[in-house]
Amino acid sequence: MSEENKNNYKIILLILIIVFFLVTSNNSFAGVSAELVDKVLGPVDAPLMFNTGKIKVIDANGKSKILPYKTHFAPSVIGDNVYIITTNVRGDVTGIITYNAKNGRVKKYPLPSDINTFKKKFFCSPSFSPDGNKIAYYIVFDDGKGKVVVSSFPDGELLKESLTYELNGRGVTPLLPNWKTPQSVEFEDEFFDPPIKINFIW
């Protein structure tokens, strides 16, 4: 066998070894994901219809785990961390939890001050910024009006809020606020009547 052929075989063998290592190692090119599972329809007399369930987390190695916290909000995933806003059976918000899919560490945080009571308002469609430092959401009042808000996380300081507008009366949960960047977020304009486009930029 010529020297050139020997070198080619060595290169091929090295490539096969690298591919084998990547396939069988504990590392993965896929990131962490999370979804709401085991959903049950919430009470019909709640301000908005929702499904309460638990969060299923799939780590970067493809292993899944169902967390013991109830919620009807879609989780946010940022890196290895899953951001969960917990609720009770009535749909009342009870707290914020972060779960690290890499080490299993759980941290609990208080709610922003404007959503710690449900006497005359309903909190919905929370979305964390890509850097995890802000949370955007909608507030619905009992009088058929609402507004949109952004608070810092985890200290809960109010950063931005809209005026209060009439709702369109669909009685459904609005789409999640859309974070363009950690400094830019837009809200669903058709949630209000008439539709109002709201963008917050820092």
Backbone hydrogen bonds, N-H to C=O, Kabsch-Sander energy under -0.5 kcal/mol:
donor,donor_aa,acceptor,acceptor_aa,energy
6,K,2,S,-2.1
7,N,3,E,-2.1
8,N,4,E,-2.1
9,Y,5,N,-2.4
10,K,6,K,-2.1
11,I,7,N,-2.2
12,I,8,N,-2.5
13,L,9,Y,-2.8
14,L,10,K,-2.4
15,I,11,I,-2.3
16,L,12,I,-2.5
17,I,13,L,-2.2
18,I,14,L,-2.3
19,V,15,I,-2.6
20,F,16,L,-2.6
21,F,17,I,-2.3
22,L,18,I,-2.3
23,V,19,V,-2.2
24,T,20,F,-2.3
25,S,21,F,-1.4
33,S,58,I,-2.3
35,E,56,K,-1.9
37,V,54,K,-3.2
40,V,52,T,-2.6
42,G,50,F,-3.5
46,A,43,P,-1.5
49,M,171,G,-0.9
52,T,40,V,-3.1
53,G,71,T,-3.1
54,K,37,V,-2.4
55,I,69,Y,-0.6
56,K,35,E,-3.1
56,K,54,K,-0.6
57,V,55,I,-0.6
57,V,65,K,-3.3
58,I,33,S,-3.0
59,D,57,V,-0.5
59,D,63,K,-2.9
62,G,59,D,-2.0
65,K,57,V,-2.2
67,L,55,I,-2.9
67,L,65,K,-0.6
71,T,53,G,-2.2
76,S,83,Y,-1.9
78,I,76,S,-0.5
78,I,81,N,-2.7
81,N,78,I,-2.0
82,V,99,Y,-2.7
83,Y,76,S,-3.6
83,Y,81,N,-0.5
84,I,82,V,-0.6
84,I,97,I,-3.3
86,T,84,I,-0.7
86,T,95,G,-1.8
87,T,70,K,-2.3
88,N,92,D,-1.7
91,G,88,N,-1.6
94,T,86,T,-2.9
95,G,86,T,-1.0
96,I,109,Y,-1.9
97,I,84,I,-3.3
98,T,107,K,-2.5
99,Y,82,V,-2.5
100,N,105,R,-2.6
101,A,80,D,-3.1
101,A,99,Y,-0.7
104,G,100,N,-2.4
107,K,98,T,-2.3
109,Y,96,I,-3.0
113,S,156,G,-0.6
115,I,112,P,-2.0
116,N,113,S,-0.8
122,F,140,V,-2.9
124,C,138,Y,-2.2
127,S,136,A,-2.3
129,S,134,K,-2.4
132,G,129,S,-2.1
135,I,151,S,-2.7
136,A,127,S,-2.9
137,Y,149,V,-2.5
138,Y,124,C,-2.4
139,I,147,K,-2.9
140,V,122,F,-3.1
141,F,145,K,-3.3
142,D,120,K,-1.5
144,G,141,F,-1.6
146,G,165,Y,-2.5
147,K,139,I,-2.0
149,V,137,Y,-2.7
150,V,160,K,-2.9
151,S,135,I,-2.5
152,S,157,E,-2.9
153,F,133,N,-2.8
156,G,152,S,-1.2
159,L,150,V,-2.7
160,K,150,V,-2.0
162,S,148,V,-2.5
165,Y,146,G,-2.9
167,L,144,G,-2.3
168,N,191,F,-1.7
178,N,186,E,-2.9
179,W,177,P,-0.8
180,K,178,N,-0.7
180,K,184,S,-2.0
181,T,184,S,-1.5
184,S,181,T,-1.7
185,V,200,F,-2.2
186,E,178,N,-2.1
187,F,198,I,-2.2
189,D,187,F,-0.5
191,F,188,E,-1.1
192,F,189,D,-1.3
193,D,166,E,-2.4
196,I,189,D,-1.9
198,I,196,I,-0.6
199,N,197,K,-0.5
200,F,185,V,-2.9
202,W,183,Q,-2.4
